[in-house]
Amino acid sequence: MIRFYESGSGAPLVLLHGNGESRGCFRFQVPEFSGDYRCIVIESRGHGSSTHGREKLSLSLMADDVLAVMDRLQLSAAHVLGFSDGGNIALHLALKAPHRILSLVLSGANADPGGLSPVGMMGIKFVQSLLKAGALLSEGLKRRLEIWELMIFEPSFTEAELKSINIPTLITAGEKDIILREHTEYLHRSIKNSILYIFLGGDHHVNTRLPGQYNDIVKNFLKKQEA
């Protein structure tokens, strides 16, 4: 069961959180955006109140879940905002069903695990080692490990795939993001019609640490798509 939460009215805006998170990821965005948009926050499979299911987790499978929610809500298309792994899920959506996306906002997304900083990946792998030990004794930690390892093994978008995306796209990252600056710039160069915005002084979690700036940049972008 995939849980989703709606707020507001207007053009549909689907919000996709990052690895290990839930709808609280967008606690500063939904109140702000729901005045102009029908916000639909989806909790990814195995996250928040959504069940894990029997299939092995993948970002592609999570993208299929998003399309299923859109079908249930009878949404022919929507704006899609994805943070971190949510941005990577959004990229899968752009490849699977570009006609279902009005515009993309990718915040702290990456095309492959090599886009993470070496220090950041070191920390991720350290937690992985702890979870592996615990997973031998706990089914809950085993599932947590499966979620965590998505950051190590996924995504794996090719340059050709990225260049095939022709959807209005806003790409954002923090100046001190765990995603390497050159990798974010690579996404920007590869995706047609994309705009790049780097938040000075910001880290990976710019949407919660610099919510005012983040919301203004995103809203300005979305309004231009509605014009």
N, C-alpha and C positions, 0 to 999 in steps of 0.2 A: 504494500500500500504506500503510495506516494502522497505525502501531505503538502497542501499548498494553502496559502492565506491571501485573501483579497482585501484591498482597501482602495477607496477612491473611485473616480469615474473618468472617462475620457479614452484616449487611445491606449491600448494595452501595452504595459511595460512589464516584462518578465524579468525577475531578479534572481540570480543564481549565486549562492554563497561559495566560499572556499572549502578546502579540505578540513574535515573535522568540525565544521561550523554548523550553524543552523540559521533560522530566520533572524535571530538577533544580530547577525552580521550587518543587517540593513536598518538598524533601529534609528539611525539618523537620516536615512534616505526616505523611507516610506512616509513618515509624517509630512515631509517636505514635498515629495513628488505626487502624493495622492490628491493634491488639490487640482492637478492638471491631467493626471494619468490614472488609469485603472491598474494599480500595482498588483502583481501576482508574484508572491515570493514562494518559490518551490524549495522544499527541503529535499536534498538529494538522497537517493537510495542509501540506506544505512546510516543516515544522518538525522539528527533531531527526532521527530516523531515518525519519520518514514522507515518502513521495514527494510531489511537487508535483502530478502529474497534468497533463492537457492543458487542463482547464477553467480559466477565470479564477477566481482565488481570491475568495471572499466568506465572510462569517461564516455566512450561511445554508447554504452548501455544507458548511462545517465542521460545522455542526449536523447535517446529514444524515449525515456521517461518524460522528458520535457515536451516532446511532440505529442505524447499520449495525453498529457494534461491539457495542452492546447486543443487537442481534438475534443476532449471532454467538455471544455469550455466553449467549443465551437468558434475558436479564434482562427481565422484564415491566415493572419499574420500578426506580428507584434514586434515592438522594440525589445531588444534583449540586452540586459546589463549583467555581465559576469565578473565576479571578483576572484582573482587567483585561479584555482581549479575551476571555478564557475566560468571564468573567461575561457578556459580551455574547453569546457563543455560547449560554450557558445560557439567556439571555432568548429567543433564537430557539427553543430547545428547548421552552420554556414555552408559546410560541405555536403551535408545530408539533404537539407531542404532550404536552399537559399531563398526560395519564393515565400517562405513562411516568416522571413525576417525583414522588418522595415528598416532597422538600423542596428548596429552593434556598438556596445561600449565594453571594451576589454580593459580591465584594471588589474595590473600585476599578472598578466597572462604570460605564457611561454610556449614556444613551439616544440621544445624538447627539454629533457632534464638538464642538458648542458647549458641552458639559459640561467640556471640558478648559480649564485655565487659559490665558489669553493667552500667558503666558511659556512654558508647556509646549508649546503649539501652535507657537509661534515656533521652538522648538528642533527640533520634529518636522519642520517645513517646511524648516529649514536642512539637516538630514540628508537630506531628500528631494531637495534641489537637488544635493547631492553624489552621491547615488545615481543621479540622472538622468544626470549627466555620465558616471559610470562604466558605466552600463547600455548606453551606446552601443558599448562595447568588450568587455563581459563579460556572458555569458548568466547567470552566477551573480548578478551585481549587478542584472541586470534582474529576476530572480525575487525578490531581496531587496527591490527597490523595490516590487514588487507587494505583498509582505507589509507593508512599512512604510506604504504608502499606505492600508491598511485603516484606520489610525488617523485619517486625514485625511478619508476619504469615508464611513466607516461608524462606528457603525450609524445607523439612521434610524427608530427606534421612535416611533410617535405616542402621544399621551397616552391615546387610546382603547385602543390595543393594550396599554399598560401596565396600564390599569384593568381589562382583561379577565382579567388573571392572578389566579388565586385559589388559589395554592399557598403553603403556609407558607414564608416567605422571611426570611432574615437578610441585611441589607445592612450591609456594613462599609466603612470608609475611614479613612485616616489624617488627623489634624488638619491636616497639611501636605501633603495629597494633591494630585497633579496634577489630579485631578477636583475641580471647584469644590464647596465645601460645600453651596451652595444647590442644586446639581444633584443631589447625593446625597440631599438632603432631598426634592427633587422626586420622585425614584424611590421613596422611602419613602412619600410621600403618595399616590402613584399606585397602588402595588401593595398590594392588600388583604392582610391577614394578615402584613404585613411588620414586622420589628423592625429598628431602626437602632442601630448601635454605632460610635462614633467613637473611635479610639485616640489618646489625648492624646499629643502629641509624635511621633506616627508619621507616616510619609510614605506614598507609594503602595505600597511594598513591605513592608507591616506583617507579612506572613506569614513573611518571612525576617529582618526586622530586630527584630521583637517576637514571636518565635515562641511563647514561653511564654504570653503574654497572648492571642495570636491563637488558639492551639490550645484554650485553656480556654473562650473565648467560643464557638467553633464547636462543641466537644464538648458543652457545656451545651445549646446549641440543638438539636443532633442527638438528644441523649438525650431531650429533651422530645417530639420527634416520634415516638420509639419507645415512649413511655409509653402 
